[in-house]
Amino acid sequence: MEWGAILSNTLSYLLSPVTIAYALAATGLAVHFGYAGLLNFGMAGFMALGAYGYAISILTFGLPWYLAMLVGLLLAALFAVILGVPTLRLRADYLAIVTIAAAEIVRLLFTTQVFDEWTNSADGLGNYNGSFQSANPFPMLPRGERYGWGPWQFTAQQLWVVVFGLAVLAVSLFVVWALMRSPWGRVLKGIREDEDAVRSLGKNVFAYKMQALVVGGVIGALGGIVYVLPSAVIPSSYTTALTFFLWTILLLGGASTIFGPSLGAVIFWMVMALLGNLLPEMAKAGWLPMSDIQAGTLRYILVGVSLMLLVIFRPQGILGDKREMTFVK
């Protein structure tokens, strides 16, 4: 087996735009569930709105990239309000059912041919990053040369996406850290623990939940934008599998922590890359009684089993505190 290639591909996910995007989305989910106690299974919808809002604003309306990103964030905030008004009075599993259905509605709206003029239906959107790349501060290198070293080598365009994504992630983490240390954040944690007690103190629980849903949704939309910066917007990327990956990442790192979602994203995608390269090679070598295609699918089974074990034996995640947050309360 080509161990060098397997290791290099695995380590490359440490600074991958995919990892950064999922870290952002999981941070938004941490605001929803980890701090506010909202069981949101519709984060894929927020990511899709951020991505499509960005791409459509450029391709259809000719907006510059920074205004297009703002449009994507505003759409996510509007979606949070529309979703929150009828659902935030629901609890636990009822809220989860409604949010996962809402995310699927969003995805299907983007695939329908009714809006084909703007969304290109199931084919998705591309060729929208010219204005973003025109703002690239890194000079182009001669052909064959790259920035970085080892598994972390990038063209000027790729480096700009990674640096921009890391900057957005850093700002988002700081904002969440500052909010959760504020009186607003302390009230939010109180709602997570016992919303009836907080309501008895005169706090508007519904308003706090709505604000948390908007903040987390906007951060999730940022993840959706970073996710599509290197390539294209493809509606099939926003299925329920994306949401369940985010939940795995969140529970792995720690739901009520600042850096847990980022750590979970790094570990999750490095493990996925390792298994995705290693298992097919093991099958080709005859070490597994299956084809290489079946071995590639086996990684999802292993991730699912790992998630069940994580929820059972360490529900607070790697960085979490069991006294503060568990998956089942």
C-alpha positions as CSV (number, residue, x, y, z in Angstrom):
1,M,0.0,0.0,0.0
2,E,1.1,3.6,-0.7
3,W,1.4,4.7,2.9
4,G,2.9,8.0,1.9
5,A,0.0,9.0,-0.3
6,I,-2.5,7.8,2.3
7,L,-0.8,9.9,5.1
8,S,-0.4,12.9,2.9
9,N,-4.1,12.9,1.9
10,T,-5.2,12.5,5.5
11,L,-3.1,15.3,6.8
12,S,-4.2,17.6,4.0
13,Y,-7.6,17.8,5.6
14,L,-6.1,19.7,8.6
15,L,-6.2,22.8,6.5
16,S,-8.9,21.9,4.0
17,P,-11.8,24.3,3.0
18,V,-14.2,21.5,3.7
19,T,-12.9,21.1,7.3
20,I,-13.1,24.9,7.9
21,A,-16.6,25.0,6.5
22,Y,-17.8,22.2,8.7
23,A,-16.1,23.8,11.7
24,L,-18.1,27.0,11.1
25,A,-21.4,25.2,10.6
26,A,-20.8,23.0,13.7
27,T,-20.0,26.2,15.7
28,G,-23.4,27.6,14.6
29,L,-24.9,24.3,15.7
30,A,-23.1,24.6,19.1
31,V,-24.9,27.9,19.6
32,H,-28.2,26.2,18.8
33,F,-27.8,23.0,20.8
34,G,-24.8,23.4,23.0
35,Y,-25.7,26.7,24.5
36,A,-29.4,27.2,23.8
37,G,-30.6,23.6,24.0
38,L,-32.3,23.8,20.6
39,L,-32.3,20.4,18.9
40,N,-31.9,21.7,15.3
41,F,-31.5,19.1,12.6
42,G,-31.8,21.6,9.8
43,M,-28.4,23.2,9.6
44,A,-28.0,21.9,6.0
45,G,-30.8,24.4,5.1
46,F,-28.8,27.4,6.6
47,M,-25.7,26.3,4.7
48,A,-27.6,26.0,1.4
49,L,-29.1,29.4,1.8
50,G,-25.7,30.9,2.5
51,A,-24.2,29.2,-0.6
52,Y,-27.0,29.9,-3.0
53,G,-27.5,33.5,-1.7
54,Y,-23.8,34.1,-2.4
55,A,-23.8,32.5,-5.9
56,I,-27.1,33.8,-7.2
57,S,-26.3,37.4,-6.0
58,I,-23.1,37.3,-8.2
59,L,-24.4,35.4,-11.2
60,T,-27.9,36.9,-11.5
61,F,-27.5,40.4,-9.9
62,G,-23.8,41.1,-10.5
63,L,-23.1,42.0,-6.9
64,P,-19.5,42.1,-5.6
65,W,-18.4,39.1,-3.6
66,Y,-18.6,40.8,-0.2
67,L,-22.2,42.0,-0.7
68,A,-23.1,38.6,-2.1
69,M,-21.9,37.0,1.1
70,L,-24.0,39.5,3.1
71,V,-27.0,38.5,1.0
72,G,-26.4,34.9,1.9
73,L,-26.2,35.7,5.6
74,L,-29.4,37.8,5.5
75,L,-31.2,34.9,3.8
76,A,-30.1,32.6,6.6
77,A,-31.2,35.1,9.3
78,L,-34.6,35.4,7.5
79,F,-34.9,31.7,7.4
80,A,-34.2,31.5,11.1
81,V,-37.0,33.9,11.9
82,I,-39.5,32.2,9.6
83,L,-38.5,28.8,11.1
84,G,-38.4,30.0,14.6
85,V,-41.8,31.7,14.9
86,P,-43.9,28.5,14.7
87,T,-41.3,26.0,16.1
88,L,-39.4,27.6,19.0
89,R,-42.3,26.8,21.4
90,L,-41.8,23.1,20.5
91,R,-39.4,21.0,22.5
92,A,-36.8,18.3,21.8
93,D,-37.8,15.7,19.2
94,Y,-40.7,17.8,17.9
95,L,-38.3,20.7,17.1
96,A,-35.9,18.2,15.4
97,I,-38.6,16.8,13.1
98,V,-39.7,20.3,12.0
99,T,-36.2,21.6,11.4
100,I,-35.1,18.5,9.3
101,A,-38.2,18.9,7.2
102,A,-37.6,22.6,6.7
103,A,-34.0,21.9,5.5
104,E,-35.3,19.4,3.0
105,I,-37.9,21.9,1.7
106,V,-35.1,24.4,1.1
107,R,-33.0,21.8,-0.8
108,L,-35.9,20.7,-2.9
109,L,-36.8,24.3,-3.8
110,F,-33.3,24.8,-5.2
111,T,-33.6,21.6,-7.3
112,T,-37.1,22.3,-8.7
113,Q,-37.2,23.6,-12.3
114,V,-39.6,26.4,-11.3
115,F,-36.5,28.5,-10.3
116,D,-34.2,27.0,-12.9
117,E,-33.4,30.5,-14.3
118,W,-31.7,31.4,-11.0
119,T,-30.7,28.1,-9.4
120,N,-30.0,25.9,-12.5
121,S,-32.0,23.2,-10.6
122,A,-30.2,19.9,-10.0
123,D,-27.1,20.9,-12.0
124,G,-26.2,23.6,-9.5
125,L,-24.2,26.8,-10.0
126,G,-20.6,27.5,-10.9
127,N,-18.2,30.2,-12.3
128,Y,-19.1,32.8,-9.6
129,N,-15.8,33.2,-7.8
130,G,-14.1,35.6,-10.2
131,S,-14.7,38.7,-8.1
132,F,-13.6,36.9,-4.9
133,Q,-10.4,35.7,-6.5
134,S,-9.7,39.2,-7.9
135,A,-9.4,40.3,-4.2
136,N,-6.7,37.7,-3.7
137,P,-3.7,39.3,-1.9
138,F,-1.3,36.4,-2.7
139,P,0.6,36.8,-5.9
140,M,0.5,34.1,-8.6
141,L,3.5,31.7,-8.6
142,P,5.2,30.4,-11.7
143,R,3.7,27.2,-13.1
144,G,4.6,24.2,-10.9
145,E,5.3,26.2,-7.8
146,R,3.1,26.3,-4.7
147,Y,2.8,27.9,-1.3
148,G,3.4,25.7,1.7
149,W,5.1,22.4,2.2
150,G,4.4,18.7,2.6
151,P,0.7,17.8,2.4
152,W,-0.2,21.5,2.8
153,Q,0.7,22.9,-0.6
154,F,-1.6,25.4,-2.3
155,T,-1.9,27.5,-5.4
156,A,-2.5,31.2,-4.8
157,Q,-6.3,30.7,-5.3
158,Q,-6.4,27.8,-2.9
159,L,-4.3,29.6,-0.3
160,W,-6.7,32.7,-0.4
161,V,-9.7,30.4,0.2
162,V,-8.0,28.7,3.2
163,V,-6.7,32.0,4.7
164,F,-10.1,33.7,4.3
165,G,-11.9,30.7,5.8
166,L,-9.6,30.5,8.8
167,A,-10.1,34.3,9.3
168,V,-13.9,33.9,9.2
169,L,-13.6,30.9,11.6
170,A,-11.4,32.9,14.0
171,V,-13.8,35.8,14.1
172,S,-16.8,33.5,14.6
173,L,-15.2,31.7,17.5
174,F,-14.3,35.1,19.1
175,V,-17.9,36.3,18.7
176,V,-19.3,33.1,20.2
177,W,-16.8,33.3,23.1
178,A,-17.7,36.9,23.8
179,L,-21.5,36.3,23.6
180,M,-21.3,33.3,25.9
181,R,-19.4,35.2,28.5
182,S,-21.9,38.0,28.4
183,P,-25.2,38.3,30.4
184,W,-27.0,37.2,27.2
185,G,-25.0,34.0,27.1
186,R,-25.6,33.2,30.7
187,V,-29.3,33.6,30.2
188,L,-29.1,31.3,27.2
189,K,-27.3,28.6,29.2
190,G,-30.0,29.0,31.8
191,I,-32.7,28.4,29.2
192,R,-30.8,25.2,28.1
193,E,-30.9,23.9,31.7
194,D,-34.4,24.9,32.7
195,E,-36.4,27.4,30.6
196,D,-39.3,27.4,33.0
197,A,-37.0,28.7,35.8
198,V,-35.6,31.4,33.5
199,R,-39.2,32.4,32.4
200,S,-40.2,32.7,36.1
201,L,-37.4,35.3,36.5
202,G,-39.1,37.5,33.9
203,K,-37.0,36.7,30.9
204,N,-38.5,36.4,27.4
205,V,-37.4,32.9,26.6
206,F,-38.9,32.9,23.1
207,A,-36.9,36.1,22.2
208,Y,-33.6,34.6,23.5
209,K,-34.2,31.4,21.5
210,M,-35.0,33.3,18.4
211,Q,-31.8,35.4,18.8
212,A,-29.8,32.2,19.3
213,L,-31.4,30.6,16.2
214,V,-30.4,33.6,14.1
215,V,-26.9,33.9,15.4
216,G,-26.2,30.1,14.9
217,G,-27.9,30.2,11.5
218,V,-25.8,33.0,10.3
219,I,-22.6,31.2,11.4
220,G,-23.9,28.1,9.6
221,A,-24.5,30.2,6.5
222,L,-20.9,31.4,6.7
223,G,-19.8,27.7,6.7
224,G,-22.0,27.2,3.6
225,I,-20.3,30.1,1.8
226,V,-16.8,28.9,2.6
227,Y,-17.8,25.4,1.5
228,V,-18.5,26.6,-2.0
229,L,-15.7,29.1,-2.5
230,P,-13.3,26.5,-4.1
231,S,-15.8,24.9,-6.5
232,A,-19.5,25.0,-7.2
233,V,-22.9,25.0,-5.5
234,I,-24.4,21.5,-5.9
235,P,-27.8,20.9,-4.3
236,S,-27.1,17.2,-3.6
237,S,-24.5,18.4,-1.1
238,Y,-27.2,19.6,1.3
239,T,-29.0,16.3,2.1
240,T,-29.7,15.2,5.7
241,A,-26.3,13.4,5.6
242,L,-24.6,16.8,5.9
243,T,-26.6,17.6,9.1
244,F,-25.8,14.2,10.7
245,F,-22.1,14.8,9.9
246,L,-22.3,18.1,11.7
247,W,-23.9,16.4,14.7
248,T,-21.1,13.9,14.8
249,I,-18.6,16.6,14.7
250,L,-20.3,18.6,17.4
251,L,-20.7,15.7,19.7
252,L,-17.1,14.6,19.1
253,G,-15.5,17.9,20.0
254,G,-18.0,19.0,22.7
255,A,-21.4,20.6,22.2
256,S,-21.0,23.4,24.7
257,T,-17.4,24.4,24.0
258,I,-15.8,27.1,21.9
259,F,-13.1,25.0,20.2
260,G,-14.8,21.7,20.3
261,P,-16.6,22.0,17.0
262,S,-13.4,22.9,15.2
263,L,-11.5,20.1,16.9
264,G,-14.3,17.7,16.0
265,A,-14.2,18.8,12.3
266,V,-10.5,18.2,12.0
267,I,-10.7,14.8,13.6
268,F,-13.8,13.8,11.7
269,W,-12.5,14.7,8.2
270,M,-9.0,13.3,8.9
271,V,-10.5,10.0,10.0
272,M,-12.9,10.0,7.0
273,A,-9.9,10.6,4.7
274,L,-7.8,7.9,6.3
275,L,-10.5,5.3,6.2
276,G,-11.5,6.4,2.6
277,N,-8.0,5.7,1.4
278,L,-7.0,2.8,3.7
279,L,-10.0,0.5,3.5
280,P,-10.1,0.3,-0.3
281,E,-6.4,-0.5,-0.3
282,M,-6.8,-3.2,2.3
283,A,-9.6,-4.7,0.2
284,K,-7.4,-4.6,-2.9
285,A,-4.6,-6.3,-0.9
286,G,-7.1,-9.1,0.1
287,W,-7.1,-8.1,3.8
288,L,-10.8,-7.4,3.7
289,P,-13.4,-9.9,2.2
290,M,-15.1,-7.3,0.0
291,S,-14.5,-5.1,-3.0
292,D,-12.7,-1.8,-2.8
293,I,-16.1,0.1,-3.5
294,Q,-17.7,-1.8,-0.6
295,A,-14.7,-1.0,1.6
296,G,-15.1,2.7,0.8
297,T,-18.7,2.6,2.0
298,L,-17.6,0.7,5.2
299,R,-16.2,4.0,6.6
300,Y,-19.8,5.4,7.1
301,I,-20.7,2.3,9.1
302,L,-17.7,2.7,11.3
303,V,-18.4,6.4,11.8
304,G,-22.0,5.6,12.7
305,V,-20.9,3.0,15.3
306,S,-18.4,5.4,16.7
307,L,-21.1,8.0,17.1
308,M,-23.3,5.6,19.1
309,L,-20.4,4.7,21.3
310,L,-19.6,8.4,21.8
311,V,-23.1,9.2,22.9
312,I,-23.2,6.3,25.3
313,F,-19.7,6.6,26.9
314,R,-18.7,10.3,26.4
315,P,-21.7,12.4,25.6
316,Q,-19.9,15.6,26.5
317,G,-17.3,15.1,23.8
318,I,-13.5,15.5,23.9
319,L,-13.4,19.0,25.3
320,G,-16.8,19.1,27.1
321,D,-17.6,19.0,30.7
322,K,-20.1,16.3,31.7
323,R,-21.5,18.4,34.5
324,E,-22.4,21.1,32.0
325,M,-23.7,19.2,29.0
326,T,-24.8,15.7,28.1
327,F,-26.6,14.6,25.0
328,V,-29.5,13.1,26.9
329,K,-30.8,15.2,29.8
